[in-house]
Amino acid sequence: MRTKRFEGATEQEALEKVRDELGLSAIVLSIKKKNERGIKRIFTKPTVIVTAAYDENEQKRDKVLAAALKAAQDARDKGSALSEDLLPVLSDIPEINDDMPSVAEAIEKEIAISRQQQHIRELESQMQNNEEMVAQLMSRLAMAEAAASSTPGGTGAEKRYANQMLQMFFDCLLSHGVVPEIASVVLEDAETLSISTEEDINMVAKIVYNKIMSLLGEPRTLIGSGERINRGETQIAVFMGPTGVGKTTTIAKQSSLLLLNEQKQVGFITADTYRIAAVEQLRTYADILGLDLRVIYSGEEITNHVNIMSKNHDVILVDTAGRSHNNTDNIDELNIMLECVPTADKFLVLSATTRQDDILSIIKAYDNVADFDLIFTKLDETKSLGVLLNTCYLTGKRISYITNGQNVPDDIAVFQADRITKSLLAMTIAAGGEA
């Protein structure tokens, strides 16, 4: 027997590594948590170390069976019988050579059972979500009807729909900061339905939910968002935006995710030399994480630094100066830098606490120099998440990430449209904390 150690962010992740590499016959000897010491402990999550023992012969058998199972799965996915390539794979296991047909049949049966179980789990999850959604909607509808009947002239909100159910959705969206015109767009597909039964309510809820999901769209994340990943090229990401939205902190959070979760070699370039504190803040993060930091004083300087850093970095994150979007000189200066890195991913960082009109004005100004995706910060400081839906609808931009606090690297996440949608429809209690 031999032993080997595996490390993961969680116990489940570490055990999955054991299973993937050593197979199901491996024996877990110990499970321990490991915490960093000193200041790194603030920025680093504890890891789990699993020590496992394995027999090399059993390990080979498990791997061959896994390969056979995958070959059978591939054949099933193509709608064909077991692939002829499966038999040579199975023949590598001496113990089953005498009973090849029954083994192949068993694998097929195992695949069928696995698919059925997965399908059942998906249906159960969907039914549970639908039941919870309808129950909450029925409760809100009852409260809305009670309020309307007890208050002369209704609740005081804008009365746009004769149907109480649609009016409830409309009021809910407005209460979260969605502008009336966009709230009406969300509900337009449901207006043609006659709503009288619980099934009708369920249908309306699905239509409204799916409409918001489609308007919010899918995020385009940094890792895996371009062909450069497959070619092994260095990714460059430029973070733009006005002063005070949290660009530098967002870059620190993003670098921690790339370093700790993706095991990427990350480098910093900062052009924010107008604020000494910004350079020092990024330098502090770079020192703690052991990352390379370069400071540039003009847009043209970025080319030389990128060429040097690309030799030993997977990702280069660029912090730009936060300047007024109303100043055309600032925008022109940024444009010079972006022309030097034409293949860079661009992210416009915005605060969710900013007025809607100002957000649209900022996006319009930056639209003149680059195509970009959005990062919304400070979701923990507002309850008006409707600004996210308004922005996506009015600009056609996609949101890639959101942040909801100052903790590095915890308070950042890939944008999840389903959570924002549920929050806008009052299906969750704490939208900012969940997003």
N, C-alpha and C positions, 0 to 999 in steps of 0.2 A: 504494500500500500504506500502511496505517496500523498503528500499534503501540499496545499496551495492556498494562498490568501487572496481574497477578492474584496474590493472596496467600492462602496456605493453611497449615494446621498441618503438613501433609506435602506432599511433592512430588506424590503421587497426587491429593490433594485440590485442589491448585492447578491441575494439568493437567485435572482434571475440570471446573473452573470455566472454563478456556479452551475446552474442548470444548462445554460447555453454552451458552456465550454466543457464541462465534465459529464453532463448527462444526468439522468434521473437516478443512476445508481450511486452517485456521490454521497458521502456521509458528512453532515455538518458537525464539526467538532466544537466550534465556539462562535459566538456572536458578541462583538464588543463595539462600543461607541468610542469615537476618537474626537477630541476637541483640540483646536489649535491653542497655543499659549500666547500670552502677551496681547498686544494690540490687534494682531490678526484675528483674534477670536471675535472681535466686534464685527468684522466683515465676512467671516467665514462660517458657514453652517457646519455643525458636527457631521462627521461621516461614520458609516458603519463598516466594520471590518469582519468578514466571515472567513473562518478557516475551515477548509473542507478536505476530506480524505477521499482517495479514489483508487480504483484498480485499473491499470492500463488496458487490460483485456476487456473489462466491462465497459470502459470508456469508449473503446473502439466499436463495440457492439452497439452502444447507444447512438453513436454518431452515424453509423451505417443505417440503423433503423430510422433515425431522423431524416437522413437523405432519402430513404425509401418513401417515407411518409410525404416528404415534400414533392417527390416525383409523382406520387399518386395524386396529391393535391393539384399539381399543375395539370395533370391529365384530366382531372375532374373539371377544372376551371375552363378548359377548352372544350368541354362537352364530349370527350372521348373516353374510351375504356382505359385501363391501366397502360401506361406507356411501355413499349418494349424495352426502353432503357431501364425500367425498374428491375427487371429480372437479373441483369448483371450486378446491379447494386445489391440485391438481396443475396446473390451467390457469394458475396464476400463474408457472409456469416455462416460458418460451417454448420452450426447447430440447426439451421433451418433449411439446408439444401434438400433434405429428404421430403419436405412438406411445403414446397414452394407455392403451389396453388392456394392452399388454405391460408398461408401467411398473407398472400396478396389479397385474398378475399377479406381477411380480418382487417387489413389496412383500409380497404374500401369501406367496410362497415364502420370503422372508427371515424373516418372522415364524415360519413353521412350523419352519424350520431352527433359529432362535434358541431356540424352545421346546424342541425336541428336545435341543439341546445343554445347555440348563439342566437338563432332566430327567435327562439322563445324568450331569451333574456331581453332582446331588443323590443319585442312586442310588449313584454311586461313593463319595461321602463317607459315606453311610449304611453301605455295605458295609464300608468301611475301619474305621469306628467300631465296628461289630459285631464284626469280626474281632479288633480290638485288645482289646475288652472280653472276648470269649470266651477269648482267649489268656491274659490276665491272670487270669481266673477259674480256668481250668484249672490254671495254675501254682500259684495259691493253694490250690486244692483238693488238688493233689498234695502240697503241703507240709503241709496240715492232716491229710491221711490218714497221712502218714509220722510226724508228731508224735504222732497218736493211737495208732498201732500200736506206737511205740517207748516210750511212756510209760504205765505201769500206771495204769489208771483214766482215761486221756485226758489232755487238756491242762490240766485244773484249772479251765477256764471253765465257766459254767453250761451244763449239758447239757439242751437243751430239744427238740431235733429228732433223730429217728433218722436222717434223711437228712443225709449229710455236707455236701452242697451248701448246704442251708438253714441248717445249724448254722454253716457258714463265714460266711454273710451275717450271721447273728445275732451271732457273735463280733466280726465286723468293725465292725458298727454300735455295739456296746457299747464297743469299744475307742476309738471316737471320741466317747463321751459320750452316745450315745442311750440313754434309759432302756429297760429290758427290755420294758415294756408297749408302748411305741411301736414298738420293733423288731419285736415280734410282729405289730402292726397292719400294718407294712410288708410282712411276709412272708405274711400270711394268704391272699392271693389265689394265692400260689404253692404253698401246702401241698397243694392238690388234685391237683397234677401228679405224674406218675411220672417220675422223672428218671433216665435211663439212657444217653442218647446226647448227642452234642455239640449237636444241634439242641434237645434238651430244656434243656440248660444255657443255650443262647442265649435260649430263650423265658423261662426263669426270670429271667435277667439283665434282659431287657426289662421284665418285669412289675414287678420290684423297682425298677428305675430310674424307670419311669413313676409308680409309687406315691409315691416320694419327691418327684418333681417336682410331683405334684398336691397333696401336703401342704404343700410350700413355697409354691406359688402364684406368681402374677405380680406384679412390683413395680409400685407406683403412684408415678411420679416427679413431681417438682415441676413441670417444664416439660411442658405438654401434658396435665396430669392433670385439668383442669377446663374448664368452658364459658367461664370468664372469659378464657381465652387468645383464643378466637374473638371475644369481644366487645371485646377490647382493654383489659380492665380490669386494674388492678394486682393482682398476686398477693401475698398475705401468707402467710408461713410462720412458725409459732411452734415453736421448739425447746425441749422440756421434758426433764426428767430429773434424777437425783440428782447430787450433787457428785462431781467427779472422773472423769466418764465421757467428757469431751472435747467438750462442747457447743460451746464457743467456737471451738475449733480446727476442728470440723466445719462450723460456720457460715462460717468463713474459707475453707475448701476449697470449700464449696458456692458461695459468692459468686464465687470465682475461676472455677469452671466456668461459671457463668451469664454472667460478664463476658467471658471469653476465648473460650469455645466457642459460646455462644448469642447473644453481642452484646447482652445485656440491661442496662438501666440498673438498678443494684442499690443499695438503701439499707439501713442498719442501724438497728435500735432495740434498746437493751439495757435490761433491767430488773434486771440482775445487779449492783446497787449494793452488795450485801453484801460483795463481794470487789473491792477497788480494782484488783487485778491483772487481773481479768477485763475491766473497762472499759478499762484501758490496753492490754491485749492486743488487744482489738477495735479500739481507736482506732489502734493501730499498723498493723493490716491495712487499716483504712479510709484512712489517710494514704498508704500505699504504693500502693493501688489507685485512689486518688482518689475514694473513695465518701463519701456523706453518712452521718454517725452522729448519732443522737439518744439522749439518756439520759433515762429516766423513773424517777420515784421512787414512783409508785403506779399501779395498774392502770388507773385512769380516764384518766390522762394520755395513754394510747396513742391514743385517738380523735382528738385534735387533731393529733398528729404524723402519723398515717396520712392524714388529710384533706389535710394540706399536702404530704406526700411523694408522694402518689398522682398529683399533677399532672405530675411529671416522672420517675417511677420505674416500671419494669416489674414489679419484684419488691422486696418489703420483707421482710427476714429479721429475726426477733425473737428475741433471746437472753433467756432467763428465768433467774432465780436457781436454782442447784442447792441444793435443800433436802431434808431427810429426808422420805420418803414416809410415815413413821409419824406425822408431825406434821400433824394435821388443819388447823391454822391456816395452814400453808404452802399446802396444797391449796386451801383456801378463797380465799386471796389470789390464787392463780393463776386460779381460776375467775372472779374479778371481771374480770381482764384479758381472758380468753377471751370473756366475754359482750360485751365492747366490740368484738370483731372476730369475729363469728359465722361469717363466710365463710372464715376463714383455714384453710390447711392446717396440720395439727398433726403433729409428729413427736416421738416419745418416743425419746430417745437412751439406749442401754444399752451397757454394756461386755460383750464376749463372755467376759471373765474372771470375771464375777459368778456366784455360785452360783445354780443353777437355782431353788431355793426363793425366793431373794431377788428374782430376776427376775420370778417370778410374783406376788410380793407387791407389787412396784413397779407392775407393769402393772395389777393390781387396784385400787390406790389411785388411779392416774391415770384409770382407766376411769370413775370416778365423775364426772369433770368434762368429759371430751371423748372424741370418737372420733378415733383417731390411727393412723398407721402407724409402723413401727419403723425405727430406724437402729442398727446394731450397730457399735461401734468396737472397736479393739484386737484384730482378728483375728490380727495378727502375734504376739500375746503368748500365744496358746493353740493347742493342737492338738485341743481338744475342740470341734469344730464341731457336734457333736450338739446343743449348746444351741440352735442356730438351728432345727433340726427340732423339737425338743421344744417350744420356745416357740410356733412356728406351729401345731402340732397342739393344744396344750393351751389356747391363747387364741384361735385363729382370726384372729390378726393377720397382716398382711402386712409383709414387710421391704422397704423401699424402697432403702436404700443401706447399704453397708458401708465401713469405713475400716480400713486395715492399716498405719498408720505416722503419723509426725508431719509429713511433707513436705506443703507447700501449693503447688499444689493437687493433686499427683499421687496421694497415697494416699487416694483416695476413688473409689468406683465404684458405678454402679447395681447393685443386687443381681441376680446371675445364678444362678438355681436350678440350672442344669445343672452349673456348676462345683462348687457345694457338694455336689450329688448325687454327682458323680464322686469328690470328696474323701472323702465318707462311705463310699463303696464301695471306697476305696483304689485308685482308677483314676488318680490323679495323685500326684505325689511331694510337692509343696509346696502344701498347700491354702491356707494363709494368703496366700502370695505370689501365687497365681493368681487368687484370688477377686476 
